[in-house]
């Protein structure tokens, strides 16, 4: 019997968004609602990145899993 590999799905049954879709969502969130979505690994300045991480950790707690730090 051959098993099909399952693709990860979100709570709504849809596949997770790709990088372009996430970028589009981040842009729309900023323009329409004033919500900032940043990817720490895209911030080149060490001081700015650390400040962002400190703020995020104080608001939301530490990240878990891969990519949780530098």
Residue pairs with C-beta under 8 A, 6 or more apart in sequence:
7 15
8 15
8 16
9 15
9 16
10 16
17 25
25 37
26 37
29 35
29 36
29 37
30 36
30 37
38 52
40 49
40 52
40 53
40 56
40 70
41 67
41 70
43 49
43 52
49 70
53 69
56 63
57 63
62 68
63 69
